[in-house]
Amino acid sequence: MAEKNSEENLMEKIVSLCKRRGFVFQGSEIYGGLAGTYDWGHFGVALKNNIKNSWWKKFVDGRRDMYGVDAAILMNSKVWEVSGHVAGFSDPLVECEKCKKRFRADQLEDVKKCPECKGKLGEVRQFNMMFATKIGAMEDSASTVYLRPETAQGMFVNFKNTVDAFHPKLPFGMAQIGKAFRNEITPRDFLFRQREFEQMEVEYFIRPADWEKYFDYWKGEMTEWMEEVGIDMGKVHELEVLPEDRAHYSKRTVDFEFDYPFGKKELFGLAYRTDFDLKNHKLEYIDEEMGEKITPHVIEPTFGVDRAILALLLSAYMEDEKDGEVRSYLKFKPNMAPVICAVSPLLKNKPELVEYANNKVYAPLKMEFGRVAWDDNGNIGKRYRRQDEIGTPFCIVIDFDTLMDHAVTVRDRDTGEQTRVKVDELQKYIKDKIN
Ligand code: GAP
């Protein structure tokens, strides 16, 4: 079977697969949707959890110098004044005088002519991307709060709490996974540009003189993690972001870009935030080793969960052809797959097969791995196709021979190869494959 990662209509195929197989749905779909929002189905949640767990394992649990945080999404609006987001977190907006549609000026070839109706576009103005809401019963200016546009500030404002509670020595980091919200002018390209999304961020506090060393170090760590989860590194490119394109807080930014079907665009970012945030929040660190008070500098590796998933789906999507029939499948690494294995009795109307499959195979595997599916719907060929599309690496079939020899057929997603494995060796067999 010749496999290929077919680029033709790839986005349409991914979006359709995500809906059909219960990964991702349009937000509020039954009411016509809400632009820039998506809802996650059972297998999407599993994939998201695998991504987040792998990130947390590598960058928090796997280290001695990292402290986790889970800060509130609503924060005192002073945070966003001090961080520079109220004044500067904006995109250039233009509105068509004829059809009234709005566009991001920096994404247009011609900022004078509407790309939709060819009408005249108005003046470019800055549009702040933070969602504002009101807190409490009084609707005055003092009650304005913002939904956080980055998780980073939740860590900076807990810098002192973390230092006081854990007394970390420099360098050390804080890490957080959580939702972020941006009122994007033109949400687009499925999970790529949304109004509500998730971030995984590290703020790594260092002595100022060490910034170049740790910038390079984190570039390596980010690359390693992308490889570990199975992002196609042939499609990842580093971009040195020009000073005029950098965020207001950054003195150096490298973007990791990905070759999406809609172009080469940002996947993740790495920024040298200097002492911009801690200084503005008036936060300091007593360096006992040096006997002085300093404001540490910050290296920030930042990852979008949703873009990680989009890149992973695009990396894993494969098609092959056998006897004129095209098969599509998601070639996830076994530890990333939403379902590790599916258990199938050959026939669902044979109680002896169903009972064996349930008691001797499914129940113990479910207890051990959790992400195990029971699949007895349709013929075996259909079950394999369904599991291939979900990305399940192993399908286990219980047939009449099983009742005699206590062995099952394990079918490999990628090669289609079938192996007979003793039931009491099944867990070890799968564990070895995962590792
Ligand atoms: N704290 C730094 C920060 O927020 P950013 O480059 O603006 O930096 C970090 O965002 C990451 O969040 C991006 O690299 C991307 O993966 C993700 N991201 C940003 N905007 C997004 C959006 N509208 N939809 C989905 N993901 C987004």
Boltz pocket constraint, residues with backbone or C-beta under 6 A from the ligand:
constraints:
  - pocket:
      binder: B
      contacts: [[A, 149], [A, 150], [A, 151], [A, 152], [A, 182], [A, 184], [A, 191], [A, 192], [A, 193], [A, 194], [A, 195], [A, 197], [A, 198], [A, 199], [A, 201], [A, 266], [A, 267], [A, 268], [A, 269], [A, 300], [A, 302], [A, 303], [A, 304], [A, 305], [A, 306], [A, 307]]
      max_distance: 6.0
